[in-house]
């Protein structure tokens, strides 16, 4: 993964925010909430600050896939929408009258193809 290309994508986003002025590495560092020196070190090592980029994308409601891989969100929609996440509870403690607190129940998410859901029985 090329950090220079990722920084160029971030600069594209920032250029819309700042208007006509040129976007510098300092602006990228500020947007990622890291120091200019840290960004310089990352660039020399070609080390990607994934967490900072994830927060940058979440704040602006843009796809991290576009920033990292130039993937447009629409190209991912069809693939993503064919799956459903189902919460699977291995052990459930329930009550039919007195009440039970279930917010601490442990669960995992199962990834299931949506076209198989009509064939499943849920009790």
N, C-alpha and C positions, 0 to 999 in steps of 0.2 A: 504494500500500500504506500503510495507516494504522498507524503505530508504536504509537499509543495502544491500538488493538485487539490488536496483537501482545503488548504488555506485559500487557494484561488476561489474555490466554491463558496467558502465563508465570506470572502471579500465581495463576491457577487451579491450575496444576501445583504451584507452591510452597506453596499453602495446604494441600494434601494432606500435604506433607512437614513443615510446621511445626505443624500441628494447629489449635487453636482461635484462635490469635492472628492479628491482621490482618497482611497482607503489604504492605510498603511498597516504594517505588521503590528504596530502599537495598538491600532484599533481592533485588530483580531485578538490580540492578547487581552485587551480590556473586555471584549465581548465574551471571551472564554473564561474570564475571571482568573487569569494567570498573569504573572509579571512578564514584561517584555524580555527580560533575561531568560526566564524559563522557556518561553517560546523559541528564543534563539538556540538554546541548548537542545530542545526537542527537534528543531529543524536540522541541526548538525548531526544528530543521531538518527534522523528520520523516524522518530518515535511519535506515535499518534496519541494525543491525550483524549482517549475515548470518553471518559466520564465528563470532561468539560464540554466536549462536542455534543454529548447526549443532552446535557442541560441546556446548551445553546439552542439545539433543535426543539426541545420540548417547550422552551419559553416562547419560541417564535412559531410553534405549531407547524414545523416543516419536517419532512422525512429525512431521517438520518441516513437512509439508503441513498438519497440523492447526494448528500454531502460526501459520503464515503465512496460510493460506487457509481455515481451518475445514473442511478436507477430512478426513473420517474415513478411516483406513487401509483399511477394508473396501471403500470405494467405489473404491479404486485397485487392489485385488488382481486383479480380473478383467482389467482392462486391462493390468496389469503382467505377469501370468502367461501372457499369450498370446504373449510374446516370449522368445527364448532368446539369450543372448550366446555367440557362438562366437569363439574366438581364431583370428585369421588371421595366419599367418606368411608373409611375402612371400619371405624367403630362409631356408632351414633348412640348417644345417651338422650332419650326422649321421654316425654311424659304426656299422658293423655288428659291430664287434669290439673295437677298441682304446679305444673310449669317446670321447665328445665332450661338451664342456661346453655346455649349451644355455641356461643361466640368463640369459645376456646377449642372447639372440635377441630381436629387436624384433618386436612384433606389434601389431595393432590389434584391437579388438572389433567384430564385425559383429552387428547386431541383426537377427535373423531370426524371422519368425513361426513358432511351433512347428508349426502344421499343415502347413507346407511341408517340414519336416525329413524325413519318410518318403520324400519324392520325390527327395531329394538323394542323390547318390552321393559317398561319401567314400573316398578311396584311401589 
